[in-house]
């Protein structure tokens, strides 16, 4: 099953691509991850991860025509390949299975540890 085990941030990126569908491009993916995880995401880290995922054959990138307001730069739209969809589903399923039956203690109030 080599290639099906995704590091945490790669999984976040792939899940953002899956959630956004045809609207999956850099800034939208960044917002999606930040809003859902509360984790700041640099655009450089996002594009480095997309490049790595593309090399693995898990995502495909396609540049759009430049749009007004983007200083003439094209957006890079992303979609999951069939292998990428399988890898994301596999990792999400493993995480779900690992969490089954876990009992969490009550979170401490803000400021307490």
C-alpha positions in Angstrom: 0.0 0.0 0.0 2.9 2.4 -0.5 1.7 5.8 -1.5 -1.6 5.5 0.3 -0.3 6.8 3.6 -0.5 10.6 3.6 1.1 13.0 6.1 -1.3 15.3 7.9 -0.9 18.4 5.8 -1.0 16.5 2.5 -4.3 15.0 3.7 -5.7 18.4 4.6 -4.7 19.7 1.1 -6.3 16.7 -0.7 -9.5 17.0 1.4 -9.7 20.7 0.6 -9.4 19.9 -3.1 -12.2 17.3 -2.8 -14.4 19.7 -0.9 -13.9 22.6 -3.3 -14.3 20.6 -6.5 -14.0 22.8 -9.6 -13.1 25.8 -7.4 -9.9 24.2 -6.0 -7.1 26.8 -6.6 -4.4 28.1 -4.2 -6.2 30.9 -2.3 -9.4 29.0 -2.0 -7.6 25.9 -0.7 -5.7 28.0 1.7 -8.9 29.6 3.1 -10.6 26.2 3.4 -7.8 24.6 5.4 -7.3 27.7 7.6 -11.1 27.9 8.3 -11.6 24.2 9.1 -8.4 23.6 11.1 -7.6 27.0 12.6 -4.0 26.4 11.3 -2.3 29.2 9.4 -1.2 28.1 5.9 1.5 29.8 3.9 0.8 29.9 0.2 4.4 28.6 -0.4 3.8 25.5 1.8 0.6 24.9 0.0 2.2 25.0 -3.5 5.2 22.9 -2.4 2.7 20.3 -1.1 0.7 20.4 -4.3 3.9 19.9 -6.3 4.8 16.9 -4.2 1.3 15.5 -4.6 1.5 16.0 -8.4 4.8 14.2 -8.5 3.2 11.3 -6.7 0.3 11.3 -9.2 -2.3 12.1 -6.6 -3.4 15.5 -8.0 -3.3 17.2 -11.4 -2.8 20.9 -11.8 -4.1 23.0 -14.7 -3.4 26.7 -15.2 -6.4 28.9 -16.2 -6.3 31.8 -18.5 -5.2 35.0 -16.7 -8.1 36.8 -15.1 -8.5 40.6 -14.5 -7.5 41.5 -11.0 -4.9 38.9 -10.6 -2.1 41.0 -12.2 -2.3 38.8 -15.3 -1.4 35.6 -13.4 -3.3 32.4 -14.2 -4.8 30.4 -11.4 -3.6 26.9 -10.9 -6.7 24.7 -10.5 -6.3 21.3 -9.0 -8.2 18.1 -9.0 -7.7 14.7 -7.4 -6.6 11.9 -9.7 -8.3 8.5 -9.3 -5.2 7.4 -7.3 -5.4 10.6 -5.2 -9.1 10.1 -4.4 -8.3 6.5 -3.3 -5.3 7.7 -1.2 -7.4 10.4 0.5 -10.3 8.1 1.2 -7.9 5.4 2.6 -6.2 7.9 4.9 -9.5 9.4 6.1 -10.9 5.9 6.7 -7.8 4.9 8.7 -8.1 8.0 10.8 -11.8 7.4 11.4 -11.1 3.8 12.5 -8.3 4.9 14.8 -10.7 7.4 16.5 -13.5 4.8 17.1 -14.0 4.2 20.7 -11.7 7.0 21.9 -13.0 8.7 24.9 -11.8 12.3 25.3 -11.5 14.0 28.7 -13.1 17.4 29.1 -11.0 20.1 27.6 -9.6 22.5 30.3 -11.0 26.0 30.3 -9.0 28.6 28.5 -5.9 29.6 30.4 -5.8 26.4 32.5 -3.7 23.3 31.8 
